[in-house]
Amino acid sequence: VTLGVSGTAMHEEFAYKLDADFVGTSNSSGESTPHLRDAWIQWNACDWGSVRMGQYKTQAGRQFNADDQSLQFADRSNSSDQFSLGRQNGLSGWGNFANGMVELSAGIYNGLSDGEGINRGGTDTKHTGIVAIRVNAMGKMNVLEEGDINWTEDPALSLGASYAYSDASQAAIGGDFTQDNIAVDANFKYMGWGFHGEYFYQNTEVDDSGTDEIKPQGFYAQGGYYVMPKKLEVAARY
């Protein structure tokens, strides 16, 4: 059970969001703990740029950033969940250029060290930095809304990529480590057809050896068609 409050202030110069989960997730003892998911304020500095601070989803991964109600399926792909960096406390900026055809963002967050994460402050001076770019190659598209529920009359293609670098410390990994995360996505919508795909790569290197590297990778591909416009979609995912 979640409850969210969002809105704008001062003629939309500022935006805010509070999103609480009153059920939460189960801990090691099987008990569910309510927690705050999103808590941020955003300054819309101009028509093409904004700055956000607080706790929210990082820019790493497209599907991870889509709201639950905007997914093509009932849940996200296993790959998206596996490579997500979750919600973190941080500061980030967004900008769109060329009449919205190019979108850029960058942010700095608390990071991945033990004791950090959602509803937790920083425990050290190690952080996670993320940069992302999106090119709406064929018209504008809301890539956070999966499937072509709005029946796009002109073909729309959007390509995105994000890179995250983390300097952190975790006992389970063996101490200090660095991690690179790369996500690349492609999205296409046209006349009820909606296709989405994403590739993930991660490289974790433990500092004490310099050779102990973990390099998982994964992807998903999904697509669907609205056989009844805005009402019924048939979709498949691999």
Backbone bond lengths (Angstrom), bond angles and torsions (degrees), N, CA, C in turn:
res aa  C-N    CA-C-N  psi(-1)  N-CA   C-N-CA  omega(-1)  CA-C   N-CA-C  phi
1 V - - - 1.449 - - 1.523 108.71 -
2 T 1.311 116.72 121.53 1.458 120.67 -179.67 1.520 110.21 -122.31
3 L 1.308 115.56 154.69 1.453 122.70 176.63 1.519 108.02 -136.79
4 G 1.327 116.06 123.01 1.455 120.54 -178.33 1.511 112.21 -120.82
5 V 1.311 115.24 144.56 1.460 122.88 175.77 1.515 107.20 -130.03
6 S 1.323 117.16 125.01 1.463 120.85 179.30 1.512 109.34 -144.86
7 G 1.320 116.05 160.53 1.452 119.53 179.80 1.507 111.57 173.91
8 T 1.330 115.60 -168.52 1.455 122.43 179.75 1.519 109.68 -131.82
9 A 1.318 115.41 165.20 1.461 121.18 179.62 1.528 109.59 -146.20
10 M 1.308 115.26 157.55 1.467 122.58 176.79 1.535 110.71 54.38
11 H 1.346 114.40 58.06 1.468 121.54 177.08 1.526 111.47 57.19
12 E 1.339 115.46 42.21 1.472 124.16 176.60 1.522 113.66 67.36
13 E 1.319 117.64 15.57 1.470 119.43 175.40 1.526 110.37 -70.94
14 F 1.335 116.54 -29.23 1.455 121.51 177.80 1.526 109.59 -123.34
15 A 1.334 115.18 146.51 1.460 122.10 175.52 1.522 108.18 -130.99
16 Y 1.335 116.63 156.28 1.460 120.13 -178.07 1.518 109.77 -149.63
17 K 1.337 115.55 161.93 1.461 120.45 177.41 1.516 110.12 -156.02
18 L 1.341 114.99 135.13 1.460 123.30 171.43 1.525 107.20 -127.31
19 D 1.328 116.89 128.22 1.460 121.12 -177.41 1.521 108.21 -137.99
20 A 1.337 116.56 113.07 1.472 121.46 -176.74 1.522 110.15 -111.55
21 D 1.325 116.13 140.66 1.464 123.39 175.53 1.524 107.27 -107.68
22 F 1.335 116.67 111.14 1.457 120.51 -175.22 1.528 113.18 -85.54
23 V 1.319 116.92 -6.00 1.467 121.07 174.83 1.513 110.48 -101.17
24 G 1.326 115.99 -46.07 1.455 120.34 176.63 1.516 112.69 75.49
25 T 1.319 114.99 -167.77 1.463 121.49 178.88 1.520 109.62 -114.20
26 S 1.328 115.56 156.25 1.461 120.42 -177.29 1.528 111.14 -76.60
27 N 1.345 116.13 139.23 1.450 120.62 176.24 1.521 109.63 -91.34
28 S 1.337 117.30 -169.45 1.459 121.75 -176.66 1.524 112.58 -63.14
29 S 1.329 116.96 -21.25 1.462 121.13 179.65 1.520 112.55 -93.20
30 G 1.334 116.74 1.39 1.455 120.58 -179.64 1.512 113.97 82.97
31 E 1.329 117.48 9.35 1.461 121.69 179.90 1.525 109.89 -94.56
32 S 1.323 116.14 139.94 1.455 121.20 177.79 1.522 110.00 -91.50
33 T 1.328 115.51 135.37 1.457 120.81 -177.81 1.522 110.04 -120.86
34 P 1.337 119.33 119.20 1.460 120.91 175.67 1.526 110.94 -59.69
35 H 1.323 116.31 147.64 1.459 118.80 179.52 1.524 110.28 -155.30
36 L 1.313 114.05 165.17 1.463 121.75 178.06 1.527 108.27 -89.94
37 R 1.328 117.35 126.89 1.460 120.59 -179.63 1.530 111.21 -89.98
38 D 1.321 116.67 -57.33 1.465 121.10 -179.57 1.516 110.12 -120.61
39 A 1.306 115.06 139.21 1.468 120.99 174.63 1.526 107.29 -155.87
40 W 1.331 116.08 93.53 1.455 118.78 -175.62 1.531 111.66 -143.16
41 I 1.330 114.02 161.52 1.459 122.42 173.04 1.514 107.57 -129.95
42 Q 1.318 116.08 142.24 1.464 121.00 -175.22 1.516 110.59 -129.73
43 W 1.323 115.44 135.22 1.461 121.92 175.99 1.519 108.50 -102.33
44 N 1.312 116.65 113.69 1.462 121.94 175.84 1.522 108.03 -86.14
45 A 1.323 113.75 86.77 1.460 120.21 -170.59 1.528 112.77 -63.80
46 C 1.333 117.20 -34.06 1.462 121.50 179.99 1.527 108.21 -160.01
47 D 1.312 116.76 -174.83 1.460 120.27 -177.16 1.521 112.49 -65.48
48 W 1.334 117.37 -24.32 1.461 119.74 -173.42 1.530 113.86 -116.13
49 G 1.342 119.11 2.52 1.456 119.76 -177.05 1.516 113.42 -147.43
50 S 1.346 116.49 147.55 1.459 121.94 178.53 1.524 109.68 -150.08
51 V 1.332 114.93 159.40 1.464 122.24 179.13 1.520 108.08 -130.31
52 R 1.347 116.54 135.28 1.459 121.36 -178.08 1.525 109.79 -127.12
53 M 1.350 115.72 143.69 1.455 120.54 175.21 1.526 109.11 -141.30
54 G 1.345 115.31 149.26 1.452 120.74 -179.40 1.509 110.61 133.10
55 Q 1.333 117.16 -148.87 1.463 122.85 177.71 1.529 109.23 -112.28
56 Y 1.318 116.49 126.81 1.465 121.00 -177.74 1.524 109.10 -167.94
57 K 1.333 116.14 179.40 1.454 121.14 179.34 1.525 110.86 -71.67
58 T 1.330 116.04 139.14 1.456 119.92 175.02 1.530 109.26 -74.08
59 Q 1.334 116.74 167.84 1.466 120.93 -178.34 1.523 113.00 -80.27
60 A 1.338 118.90 -0.91 1.462 121.62 -175.90 1.528 111.01 -73.59
61 G 1.329 117.59 105.49 1.458 121.43 177.98 1.507 113.16 99.69
62 R 1.345 117.21 132.10 1.455 121.13 -179.13 1.521 112.53 -77.91
63 Q 1.353 116.75 -51.56 1.460 119.19 -175.56 1.521 112.29 -63.64
64 F 1.327 116.90 -34.37 1.460 120.46 178.10 1.525 111.18 -58.66
65 N 1.325 117.01 -33.56 1.459 121.11 -176.98 1.520 113.59 -84.00
66 A 1.320 118.06 -9.04 1.472 120.81 177.21 1.525 109.97 -75.42
67 D 1.324 117.28 138.64 1.464 121.38 177.00 1.529 110.12 -67.17
68 D 1.331 115.79 153.79 1.470 120.50 -178.37 1.522 112.14 -54.90
69 Q 1.324 117.07 -41.07 1.459 120.44 -176.00 1.525 112.46 -75.36
70 S 1.330 118.08 -7.33 1.458 121.55 -178.64 1.522 112.87 -104.98
71 L 1.329 117.62 6.93 1.460 121.37 -179.25 1.525 110.93 -79.27
72 Q 1.329 115.62 153.90 1.458 120.85 177.21 1.528 111.38 -76.58
73 F 1.347 115.86 -28.77 1.459 122.17 177.21 1.525 109.48 -115.81
74 A 1.319 115.75 177.69 1.461 120.26 -178.09 1.527 111.85 -70.11
75 D 1.327 117.51 -21.63 1.459 120.51 179.45 1.525 109.41 -145.85
76 R 1.329 115.68 172.45 1.462 121.05 178.99 1.527 110.45 -80.41
77 S 1.297 116.13 163.27 1.455 120.65 179.51 1.532 109.78 -69.32
78 N 1.332 116.39 155.15 1.465 120.65 177.07 1.522 111.39 -60.06
79 S 1.323 117.12 -36.68 1.461 120.68 -179.65 1.522 111.26 -63.89
80 S 1.328 116.44 -43.61 1.465 120.26 179.44 1.524 110.64 -61.81
81 D 1.339 117.10 -43.65 1.467 120.29 179.02 1.527 111.44 -64.56
82 Q 1.330 116.61 -39.54 1.454 121.06 -176.05 1.528 112.23 -65.12
83 F 1.326 117.35 -40.65 1.460 120.85 -172.83 1.531 113.35 -99.39
84 S 1.317 117.37 2.98 1.459 120.81 178.17 1.526 111.13 -66.64
85 L 1.340 116.45 144.47 1.459 122.08 174.55 1.522 111.60 -97.05
86 G 1.325 116.64 3.75 1.458 120.95 173.37 1.515 114.09 71.21
87 R 1.314 114.39 -169.26 1.461 121.53 175.05 1.523 109.09 -88.42
88 Q 1.330 116.16 140.44 1.453 121.26 179.29 1.521 109.51 -144.26
89 N 1.321 115.79 161.69 1.455 121.28 172.71 1.527 108.57 -82.62
90 G 1.324 116.72 133.20 1.457 117.91 -178.31 1.509 113.87 -173.21
91 L 1.326 114.11 -171.33 1.457 123.92 179.56 1.521 107.75 -136.25
92 S 1.327 117.06 130.84 1.460 120.02 -177.92 1.515 110.76 -146.24
93 G 1.325 114.41 162.54 1.457 120.76 179.31 1.521 110.74 -133.54
94 W 1.345 116.42 146.82 1.456 123.21 179.25 1.517 109.68 -125.26
95 G 1.326 115.07 149.94 1.455 120.20 175.08 1.511 110.41 -151.32
96 N 1.324 118.09 144.28 1.462 121.43 174.43 1.523 109.05 -124.11
97 F 1.337 114.90 142.50 1.451 121.06 -173.16 1.524 109.71 -134.72
98 A 1.322 115.67 169.55 1.472 121.99 179.80 1.524 110.69 53.38
99 N 1.323 115.39 48.88 1.466 121.86 178.07 1.523 112.13 58.76
100 G 1.341 115.65 38.16 1.452 120.88 176.57 1.510 115.42 86.03
101 M 1.319 117.79 2.58 1.458 120.42 -179.03 1.528 112.39 -76.24
102 V 1.322 117.12 -26.51 1.472 122.10 179.81 1.521 109.06 -123.98
103 E 1.334 116.60 129.64 1.459 122.53 178.83 1.525 109.22 -122.42
104 L 1.333 116.13 133.27 1.457 122.22 179.71 1.516 109.41 -126.66
105 S 1.332 116.46 146.90 1.464 120.67 175.82 1.515 109.87 -151.06
106 A 1.327 115.43 155.16 1.462 121.92 177.37 1.519 107.99 -152.12
107 G 1.335 116.51 145.76 1.456 119.84 -178.94 1.515 112.41 -154.57
108 I 1.324 115.23 158.91 1.460 122.75 175.93 1.526 107.49 -126.51
109 Y 1.344 116.55 133.52 1.463 121.02 -173.40 1.529 110.60 -132.40
110 N 1.350 115.41 165.76 1.463 120.57 -177.94 1.519 112.12 -53.90
111 G 1.330 118.22 -44.56 1.449 120.38 175.84 1.516 114.29 117.41
112 L 1.346 115.12 -162.58 1.465 122.43 -169.80 1.519 113.55 -114.87
113 S 1.312 118.70 11.72 1.460 120.64 -177.75 1.523 111.37 -68.99
114 D 1.342 116.23 158.75 1.463 121.22 176.10 1.522 110.17 -54.45
115 G 1.334 116.38 135.34 1.459 121.07 178.36 1.511 114.31 89.14
116 E 1.336 117.15 -4.71 1.459 120.59 178.22 1.525 109.89 -105.50
117 G 1.323 116.25 169.96 1.458 120.56 -179.25 1.513 111.07 128.06
118 I 1.341 115.55 -158.40 1.450 120.76 -175.79 1.527 111.18 -62.62
119 N 1.336 116.02 133.81 1.466 124.02 179.79 1.521 112.69 60.27
120 R 1.324 116.65 27.19 1.460 121.30 177.64 1.514 109.29 -135.11
121 G 1.322 115.56 147.35 1.449 120.54 177.87 1.518 111.13 -86.19
122 G 1.325 116.29 -174.82 1.449 121.15 177.88 1.521 111.65 -76.86
123 T 1.334 116.32 147.39 1.463 121.30 178.46 1.521 112.24 -113.64
124 D 1.348 116.66 -12.49 1.460 120.36 179.80 1.525 109.05 -153.56
125 T 1.316 116.13 -172.94 1.467 120.66 -179.68 1.521 111.86 -97.42
126 K 1.322 116.96 14.48 1.468 121.62 176.36 1.520 108.78 -89.88
127 H 1.325 117.06 138.80 1.465 120.80 -173.23 1.524 111.69 -135.82
128 T 1.339 114.54 174.52 1.455 122.90 172.89 1.519 108.91 -117.86
129 G 1.319 116.46 127.95 1.459 122.06 176.69 1.519 110.01 -112.89
130 I 1.331 117.22 137.93 1.460 121.79 -176.44 1.526 110.25 -134.10
131 V 1.323 115.90 135.71 1.463 122.14 171.56 1.520 107.64 -125.78
132 A 1.325 117.34 145.88 1.461 121.36 -178.32 1.513 109.98 -145.80
133 I 1.327 115.01 149.94 1.461 121.42 177.18 1.528 108.78 -137.73
134 R 1.315 116.01 144.45 1.461 121.35 175.51 1.517 108.93 -136.87
135 V 1.333 115.51 135.34 1.460 121.78 178.10 1.525 108.23 -120.18
136 N 1.322 115.87 116.41 1.459 120.92 175.11 1.525 107.51 -86.30
137 A 1.339 114.98 84.04 1.460 121.86 -168.96 1.522 113.36 -64.80
138 M 1.325 116.44 -31.24 1.466 120.36 -179.71 1.523 108.34 -131.54
139 G 1.299 117.13 83.93 1.455 121.38 179.30 1.516 113.09 75.08
140 K 1.319 115.83 169.84 1.454 121.71 -179.24 1.529 110.50 -81.66
141 M 1.330 114.71 147.00 1.453 120.18 -179.12 1.521 108.95 -147.57
142 N 1.327 116.73 140.61 1.456 121.73 171.58 1.526 107.56 -86.36
143 V 1.335 117.25 94.35 1.463 120.86 -175.19 1.523 112.04 -72.90
144 L 1.334 117.78 -13.26 1.460 120.73 179.14 1.529 111.84 -85.83
145 E 1.326 116.81 -0.44 1.460 122.20 173.06 1.526 107.35 -113.89
146 E 1.342 116.06 106.03 1.455 120.47 -174.61 1.531 111.24 -80.68
147 G 1.340 114.84 151.06 1.447 119.67 -176.84 1.517 110.67 77.57
148 D 1.306 116.92 157.20 1.468 120.68 -178.58 1.522 110.42 -99.11
149 I 1.328 115.59 63.89 1.463 120.29 -177.88 1.527 111.93 -66.71
150 N 1.344 116.83 -25.33 1.458 120.38 -178.95 1.529 113.01 -92.21
151 W 1.338 116.86 7.00 1.462 122.45 173.71 1.533 110.94 54.30
152 T 1.316 115.63 70.95 1.460 122.63 -178.21 1.528 110.34 -63.47
153 E 1.323 116.78 120.84 1.465 120.73 -175.08 1.518 112.94 -80.03
154 D 1.317 118.20 -27.19 1.463 122.20 176.53 1.521 109.11 -113.27
155 P 1.335 119.14 140.12 1.468 120.87 -179.51 1.522 111.31 -54.48
156 A 1.337 116.56 134.95 1.467 122.07 -179.99 1.518 109.21 -128.70
157 L 1.325 116.46 129.72 1.461 123.06 -179.02 1.516 109.15 -129.96
158 S 1.331 116.26 129.50 1.463 121.48 179.21 1.522 109.74 -131.13
159 L 1.346 116.18 132.14 1.458 123.01 -179.66 1.521 108.94 -121.29
160 G 1.333 116.85 134.41 1.458 120.04 -177.81 1.513 112.34 -137.40
161 A 1.324 116.43 158.14 1.458 122.05 177.65 1.522 108.96 -152.91
162 S 1.325 116.17 145.32 1.468 120.99 176.21 1.520 109.57 -138.87
163 Y 1.339 114.77 148.72 1.462 120.89 177.35 1.522 108.03 -132.52
164 A 1.326 115.59 130.68 1.464 120.97 179.46 1.524 109.35 -125.37
165 Y 1.333 115.64 135.23 1.468 121.12 175.66 1.524 108.05 -120.72
166 S 1.325 115.68 126.94 1.464 121.06 -178.90 1.522 110.26 -121.74
167 D 1.308 115.19 135.14 1.464 123.19 170.94 1.521 105.21 -116.20
168 A 1.338 117.98 113.36 1.465 119.86 -169.70 1.523 110.89 -148.09
169 S 1.344 114.33 179.20 1.464 121.02 179.06 1.522 108.92 -142.62
170 Q 1.351 116.12 123.61 1.461 122.02 177.76 1.520 109.27 -137.96
171 A 1.322 115.61 132.45 1.465 119.97 -179.93 1.522 111.43 -63.54
172 A 1.352 116.93 -35.86 1.460 120.29 -177.28 1.526 112.00 -65.15
173 I 1.329 116.55 -29.17 1.464 120.04 -179.59 1.521 111.19 -87.31
174 G 1.317 116.69 -23.34 1.460 119.75 179.47 1.512 114.41 118.82
175 G 1.326 117.26 15.80 1.458 120.08 178.39 1.504 112.20 117.23
176 D 1.334 116.14 -139.28 1.460 120.93 -178.40 1.527 110.59 -71.62
177 F 1.325 115.47 141.35 1.459 120.00 177.83 1.519 109.79 -153.76
178 T 1.318 115.78 162.81 1.461 122.13 172.37 1.519 108.08 -119.77
179 Q 1.325 115.34 150.43 1.458 119.31 -177.59 1.522 110.56 -141.55
180 D 1.334 115.51 133.57 1.456 122.37 174.30 1.531 108.36 -110.19
181 N 1.322 116.57 132.49 1.464 122.28 177.05 1.527 109.22 -125.04
182 I 1.316 116.05 127.27 1.463 121.60 177.98 1.524 108.74 -124.07
183 A 1.324 116.44 134.19 1.462 122.33 175.92 1.525 108.56 -133.44
184 V 1.317 116.16 130.69 1.471 122.24 178.40 1.522 108.23 -127.85
185 D 1.333 117.62 132.99 1.465 119.87 -177.45 1.519 111.99 -134.24
186 A 1.338 115.42 155.28 1.459 122.77 175.63 1.522 108.40 -135.57
187 N 1.334 116.58 139.85 1.461 121.69 -175.42 1.529 109.65 -141.50
188 F 1.325 115.86 138.05 1.463 120.58 -178.36 1.529 109.65 -140.63
189 K 1.335 116.82 136.12 1.456 122.20 177.85 1.531 109.85 -136.98
190 Y 1.348 114.91 139.41 1.462 118.87 177.20 1.525 110.10 -169.60
191 M 1.307 116.98 121.06 1.458 123.84 172.26 1.537 113.20 47.96
192 G 1.328 116.39 49.04 1.451 120.85 177.87 1.515 115.06 92.33
193 W 1.333 117.66 -14.05 1.459 121.57 177.11 1.526 109.47 -88.09
194 G 1.311 116.16 135.67 1.457 120.65 177.34 1.515 110.63 -139.45
195 F 1.350 116.81 123.16 1.457 122.19 -178.76 1.531 109.87 -125.48
196 H 1.332 116.31 137.68 1.458 121.73 -179.63 1.527 109.56 -141.18
197 G 1.319 116.38 135.49 1.459 121.14 177.35 1.510 110.31 -145.33
198 E 1.338 115.89 150.56 1.462 119.58 -177.42 1.533 109.36 -150.40
199 Y 1.329 115.83 138.55 1.464 122.50 178.06 1.521 108.68 -117.77
200 F 1.349 116.04 137.95 1.461 121.90 -178.02 1.529 110.47 -124.81
201 Y 1.326 114.93 141.79 1.468 121.46 174.61 1.524 108.50 -139.08
202 Q 1.321 115.35 138.51 1.473 120.19 -179.58 1.523 109.46 -137.58
203 N 1.312 116.49 137.84 1.461 121.99 177.08 1.520 108.75 -130.45
204 T 1.331 116.61 114.02 1.461 122.44 179.16 1.523 108.95 -111.26
205 E 1.327 117.05 125.62 1.462 122.08 -178.18 1.527 109.79 -124.96
206 V 1.312 116.04 120.67 1.464 121.51 179.13 1.518 108.68 -78.50
207 D 1.335 116.43 128.25 1.460 120.64 -171.96 1.517 114.09 -67.16
208 D 1.331 117.82 -30.93 1.466 117.93 -172.11 1.527 113.13 -70.69
209 S 1.333 117.67 -17.58 1.458 118.85 179.94 1.522 112.19 -113.66
210 G 1.328 116.86 -35.46 1.443 120.10 -178.14 1.520 113.03 78.92
211 T 1.320 117.74 -10.80 1.462 121.06 -178.73 1.521 112.37 -121.66
212 D 1.335 117.13 -11.33 1.467 121.06 -178.56 1.522 108.29 -82.04
213 E 1.326 116.87 95.71 1.452 122.17 -176.42 1.528 111.09 -117.62
214 I 1.332 114.79 142.41 1.458 122.04 175.80 1.519 106.20 -120.60
215 K 1.345 117.17 123.55 1.465 120.62 -173.14 1.535 111.91 -130.01
216 P 1.322 118.10 69.68 1.467 119.06 175.77 1.524 111.12 -76.35
217 Q 1.317 116.10 156.18 1.454 121.76 174.27 1.528 109.11 -149.15
218 G 1.291 116.44 159.50 1.454 119.80 -178.61 1.521 111.44 -167.31
219 F 1.329 116.00 172.86 1.461 120.14 179.31 1.535 109.46 -159.42
220 Y 1.307 115.32 168.21 1.455 121.47 168.64 1.527 107.65 -144.04
221 A 1.315 115.66 154.89 1.462 122.25 174.27 1.518 107.45 -140.32
222 Q 1.318 116.26 132.57 1.456 120.39 -178.25 1.523 110.12 -146.02
223 G 1.328 115.58 154.46 1.450 119.58 178.90 1.510 110.19 -160.03
224 G 1.325 115.49 159.13 1.454 119.80 -179.28 1.515 112.38 -158.36
225 Y 1.325 115.03 168.07 1.461 120.98 178.66 1.530 108.78 -140.61
226 Y 1.341 115.72 135.30 1.460 121.01 178.53 1.532 109.39 -83.70
227 V 1.331 116.15 99.78 1.466 120.55 178.74 1.526 110.43 -70.67
228 M 1.334 115.98 -25.72 1.456 122.30 170.00 1.520 106.40 -123.76
229 P 1.345 117.73 106.17 1.466 120.74 -173.71 1.527 113.53 -47.64
230 K 1.332 115.37 126.26 1.464 124.90 176.23 1.528 114.27 66.37
231 K 1.347 116.98 7.58 1.469 119.28 -177.16 1.525 113.03 -127.23
232 L 1.329 118.03 -46.75 1.460 120.72 -174.50 1.528 110.92 -134.26
233 E 1.327 116.20 122.21 1.464 122.06 179.60 1.516 110.65 -121.13
234 V 1.327 115.70 138.75 1.463 122.37 172.51 1.530 106.79 -105.93
235 A 1.345 116.63 126.50 1.468 119.98 -174.08 1.517 111.06 -141.73
236 A 1.326 115.55 158.48 1.456 122.70 177.87 1.518 109.33 -141.64
237 R 1.339 115.69 151.59 1.470 121.28 179.85 1.524 109.58 -137.81
238 Y 1.347 115.04 142.60 1.453 120.69 173.51 1.526 108.05 -120.73
